[in-house]
């Protein structure tokens, strides 16, 4: 695999480290400075709203100006958001902090395209592994993110994690510098001028809608359970360090398999790996319903992470083969908007559902969506096998 894919993986690692840092502290900050309990997860929701609102412009800007400029813009917005968050926390301004998390979400929205950029800087026959390796940078994030969150507590005495956002500025600056060393394919005038097909026609391409649906469910289910877990753990009497440790195990589950998921997709196919991810999600939900010990939380979050890895990377691989080159920007914009639009909704609902319906009921509520993916792809896999037998 060429060095550009590995550099993108490192940029992805820095992005994910920032994400984990935010996940570890943002809900707890909301709990301390929100004017009402119902607004505790508003900063989280606005972060994902910013992410969702950036998905379409990020894809179109990258299509027009190139990946390097697009990612650089995202990091500059991220630096601005982290700086504003530091200022807001110092003055304990909740609504200003919400604006800062919105800007941070916009920055992250640009970074979600790293996995598609990895496809463009490698050979056609290495696309599955390129997507997988670009996501493998999350292993570094799994270790660095929670530990940065814990260490940041010691950098300020007010208990508001101001140090976490100072670290976030450093992560964005580092990624911005790294991006300047990556060689992306140049944007040709013919690519820019070639007119994309109508969105309706793009959506009707084989596998397009199924891949988007699988990616949407994988990210939404993972996000709602991951975001609610620290709140559920603290409600059960565990401290912040224990909650951060569980998130660390979860993120390792999300990204360690990425070193071999690409090979598994090549061997078994994207559909079967999506099914495998769905079954791991079901196992995670079963563990969460069964009990609330530290081992229940830890095992469930590892299963959730591995399930997300299999389903999301396989869905991305399937999706990347479902559109023509001229439709790339429009197709990717649609996919990111749908996926992270649902993630935004789950971020908004997670704290409210955990506090009102309870941790076990929250898990039951997400189960039908996972089952829908399993049924859809089990039927699709069976249909494709029977078609292969008839044509073979």
VEXTIBA-543743 format. One record per residue (C-alpha): x, y, z; residue in three letters. Coordinates in steps of 0.2 Angstrom, whole numbers, padded with zeros to 4 digits, always signed. Example, Ala and Ser with C-alpha at 12.3 -4.5 7.8 and 13.67 -1.06 7.14 Angstrom:
2
+0062-0022+0039Ala +0068-0005+0036Ser 
END
This chain:
392
+0000+0000+0000Unk +0007+0017-0005Unk +0013+0030+0008Unk -0002+0042+0004Unk -0015+0029+0010Unk -0005+0028+0026Unk -0003+0047+0028Unk -0022+0048+0026Unk -0024+0034+0039Unk -0014+0045+0051Unk -0025+0060+0047Unk -0040+0049+0050Unk -0032+0044+0067Unk -0030+0063+0072Unk -0048+0066+0067Unk -0054+0051+0077Unk -0043+0056+0092Unk -0052+0072+0092Unk -0069+0063+0091Unk -0066+0052+0105Unk -0059+0067+0115Unk -0076+0075+0112Unk -0086+0060+0116Unk -0078+0057+0132Unk -0080+0075+0139Unk -0094+0084+0129Unk -0109+0076+0138Unk -0101+0078+0155Unk -0098+0097+0151Unk -0116+0098+0146Unk -0121+0091+0162Unk -0111+0104+0172Unk -0115+0120+0163Unk -0132+0116+0153Unk -0146+0128+0160Unk -0158+0113+0160Unk -0157+0094+0160Unk -0165+0092+0143Unk -0151+0102+0136Unk -0137+0091+0142Unk -0134+0083+0125Unk -0137+0099+0115Unk -0118+0102+0112Unk -0117+0084+0106Unk -0132+0086+0094Unk -0125+0102+0087Unk -0109+0094+0084Unk -0117+0081+0073Unk -0129+0095+0066Unk -0113+0104+0060Unk -0106+0088+0053Unk -0122+0084+0044Unk -0123+0102+0037Unk -0105+0100+0031Unk -0107+0084+0021Unk -0114+0091+0005Unk -0103+0106+0004Unk -0088+0096+0009Unk -0091+0084-0005Unk -0094+0097-0018Unk -0080+0108-0012Unk -0068+0093-0014Unk -0075+0090-0031Unk -0071+0107-0037Unk -0055+0112-0027Unk -0048+0095-0024Unk -0046+0084-0009Unk -0031+0094-0001Unk -0040+0111-0001Unk -0056+0103+0005Unk -0048+0094+0020Unk -0037+0110+0024Unk -0053+0120+0025Unk -0060+0107+0037Unk -0045+0108+0048Unk -0045+0127+0049Unk -0064+0127+0054Unk -0059+0114+0067Unk -0046+0125+0074Unk -0058+0139+0075Unk -0071+0128+0084Unk -0059+0122+0097Unk -0052+0139+0101Unk -0070+0146+0103Unk -0074+0131+0114Unk -0059+0135+0125Unk -0065+0153+0127Unk -0083+0148+0130Unk -0078+0135+0144Unk -0066+0148+0152Unk -0081+0160+0154Unk -0094+0146+0156Unk -0105+0151+0142Unk -0116+0137+0137Unk -0123+0143+0121Unk -0106+0149+0115Unk -0099+0132+0118Unk -0114+0125+0108Unk -0108+0136+0093Unk -0091+0130+0095Unk -0096+0111+0095Unk -0106+0116+0079Unk -0090+0122+0071Unk -0081+0107+0077Unk -0094+0096+0068Unk -0092+0105+0052Unk -0073+0102+0053Unk -0076+0083+0056Unk -0089+0083+0042Unk -0074+0087+0030Unk -0064+0073+0038Unk -0077+0060+0035Unk -0071+0060+0017Unk -0054+0053+0021Unk -0060+0035+0017Unk -0065+0040-0001Unk -0049+0049-0003Unk -0040+0033+0001Unk -0048+0025-0014Unk -0042+0039-0026Unk -0024+0038-0021Unk -0022+0019-0023Unk -0024+0006-0037Unk -0041-0001-0042Unk -0038-0018-0036Unk -0033-0012-0018Unk -0048-0001-0015Unk -0055-0013-0001Unk -0039-0013+0008Unk -0036+0006+0006Unk -0053+0010+0014Unk -0049-0002+0028Unk -0031+0005+0031Unk -0038+0023+0031Unk -0049+0018+0045Unk -0036+0008+0054Unk -0028+0025+0060Unk -0042+0024+0073Unk -0031+0011+0083Unk -0020+0026+0088Unk -0035+0036+0092Unk -0042+0022+0103Unk -0027+0024+0114Unk -0023+0043+0113Unk -0041+0049+0114Unk -0047+0043+0131Unk -0030+0046+0138Unk -0030+0064+0132Unk -0047+0066+0140Unk -0041+0059+0157Unk -0025+0070+0156Unk -0034+0085+0151Unk -0043+0085+0168Unk -0026+0089+0176Unk -0023+0104+0164Unk -0036+0115+0172Unk -0043+0116+0190Unk -0061+0120+0185Unk -0067+0103+0180Unk -0073+0109+0163Unk -0060+0100+0153Unk -0053+0116+0145Unk -0037+0107+0142Unk -0046+0094+0131Unk -0050+0108+0118Unk -0032+0115+0119Unk -0027+0097+0114Unk -0040+0097+0100Unk -0032+0113+0093Unk -0015+0104+0092Unk -0023+0088+0083Unk -0030+0099+0070Unk -0014+0109+0067Unk -0005+0093+0065Unk -0017+0086+0053Unk -0017+0102+0043Unk +0002+0101+0041Unk +0002+0082+0037Unk -0011+0085+0023Unk +0002+0096+0014Unk +0013+0081+0011Unk +0000+0070+0003Unk -0001+0068-0016Unk -0019+0068-0022Unk -0024+0066-0040Unk -0026+0083-0048Unk -0043+0089-0052Unk -0044+0090-0071Unk -0055+0102-0080Unk -0064+0088-0089Unk -0069+0080-0072Unk -0076+0097-0066Unk -0085+0101-0082Unk -0093+0083-0085Unk -0111+0085-0079Unk -0117+0072-0066Unk -0133+0063-0068Unk -0149+0067-0059Unk -0149+0061-0041Unk -0164+0050-0044Unk -0155+0040-0057Unk -0139+0038-0046Unk -0150+0032-0031Unk -0158+0019-0043Unk -0141+0011-0047Unk -0139-0007-0041Unk -0133-0008-0022Unk -0133+0011-0020Unk -0148+0012-0008Unk -0144-0004+0001Unk -0126+0002+0005Unk -0132+0019+0011Unk -0145+0010+0022Unk -0132-0001+0030Unk -0120+0013+0033Unk -0134+0023+0040Unk -0139+0010+0052Unk -0122+0005+0057Unk -0116+0023+0062Unk -0133+0028+0070Unk -0134+0012+0081Unk -0116+0013+0086Unk -0117+0032+0090Unk -0133+0031+0100Unk -0126+0017+0111Unk -0108+0024+0112Unk -0115+0041+0117Unk -0127+0035+0130Unk -0114+0023+0138Unk -0104+0035+0149Unk -0121+0042+0155Unk -0127+0025+0159Unk -0111+0020+0168Unk -0111+0036+0178Unk -0129+0033+0183Unk -0123+0015+0189Unk -0110+0023+0200Unk -0094+0021+0189Unk -0082+0036+0188Unk -0076+0046+0173Unk -0060+0035+0172Unk -0070+0019+0171Unk -0081+0026+0157Unk -0066+0033+0147Unk -0058+0016+0149Unk -0074+0007+0142Unk -0074+0020+0127Unk -0056+0015+0124Unk -0060-0003+0122Unk -0074+0001+0111Unk -0064+0012+0099Unk -0051-0002+0099Unk -0065-0014+0093Unk -0070-0001+0080Unk -0053+0000+0072Unk -0041-0014+0076Unk -0051-0026+0064Unk -0048-0013+0050Unk -0031-0020+0047Unk -0039-0036+0040Unk -0057-0031+0036Unk -0052-0027+0018Unk -0045-0044+0016Unk -0061-0052+0023Unk -0072-0042+0011Unk -0061-0048-0003Unk -0063-0066+0003Unk -0081-0066+0008Unk -0089-0051+0000Unk -0096-0035+0006Unk -0114-0042+0009Unk -0108-0056+0020Unk -0097-0044+0031Unk -0112-0032+0033Unk -0122-0048+0039Unk -0108-0052+0051Unk -0108-0034+0058Unk -0127-0035+0061Unk -0125-0051+0071Unk -0112-0043+0082Unk -0124-0028+0085Unk -0137-0041+0091Unk -0124-0049+0102Unk -0120-0031+0109Unk -0138-0027+0113Unk -0141-0044+0121Unk -0126-0041+0133Unk -0132-0023+0137Unk -0149-0030+0141Unk -0142-0044+0152Unk -0133-0033+0165Unk -0124-0017+0170Unk -0107-0023+0177Unk -0091-0016+0171Unk -0088-0032+0161Unk -0105-0030+0153Unk -0102-0012+0147Unk -0084-0017+0141Unk -0089-0033+0132Unk -0104-0024+0124Unk -0094-0009+0118Unk -0081-0020+0110Unk -0094-0030+0101Unk -0102-0014+0095Unk -0086-0008+0089Unk -0081-0023+0079Unk -0099-0024+0072Unk -0098-0006+0066Unk -0081-0009+0058Unk -0087-0024+0048Unk -0104-0016+0043Unk -0098+0002+0040Unk -0082-0003+0030Unk -0091-0016+0020Unk -0105-0004+0016Unk -0093+0009+0011Unk -0084-0003-0001Unk -0101-0008-0008Unk -0106+0010-0010Unk -0090+0015-0019Unk -0093+0003-0033Unk -0111+0009-0036Unk -0109+0025-0045Unk -0100+0032-0060Unk -0084+0043-0058Unk -0094+0058-0065Unk -0107+0056-0051Unk -0094+0054-0037Unk -0096+0071-0028Unk -0115+0070-0029Unk -0116+0052-0023Unk -0104+0054-0009Unk -0113+0070-0003Unk -0130+0061-0003Unk -0122+0046+0007Unk -0114+0057+0020Unk -0129+0068+0022Unk -0141+0053+0025Unk -0128+0044+0036Unk -0123+0058+0047Unk -0141+0066+0047Unk -0147+0050+0056Unk -0131+0051+0067Unk -0137+0069+0072Unk -0154+0063+0077Unk -0147+0049+0087Unk -0135+0061+0096Unk -0150+0072+0100Unk -0160+0057+0107Unk -0147+0047+0116Unk -0146+0057+0132Unk -0165+0060+0133Unk -0169+0041+0129Unk -0156+0035+0142Unk -0163+0046+0156Unk -0182+0044+0152Unk -0183+0026+0144Unk -0168+0018+0153Unk -0153+0010+0147Unk -0160-0007+0143Unk -0175+0000+0134Unk -0164+0011+0123Unk -0155-0005+0117Unk -0172-0013+0113Unk -0177+0002+0103Unk -0162+0001+0091Unk -0164-0018+0088Unk -0177-0017+0074Unk -0166-0007+0063Unk -0152-0019+0065Unk -0164-0034+0061Unk -0170-0024+0046Unk -0152-0024+0039Unk -0149-0042+0043Unk -0165-0047+0034Unk -0161-0036+0019Unk -0144-0042+0016Unk -0148-0061+0021Unk -0161-0060+0007Unk -0149-0051-0005Unk -0135-0064-0002Unk -0147-0079-0004Unk -0153-0071-0021Unk -0136-0067-0027Unk -0130-0085-0023Unk -0145-0093-0032Unk -0141-0081-0047Unk -0123-0087-0047Unk -0128-0105-0048Unk -0140-0102-0062Unk -0127-0093-0072Unk -0112-0104-0067Unk 
END
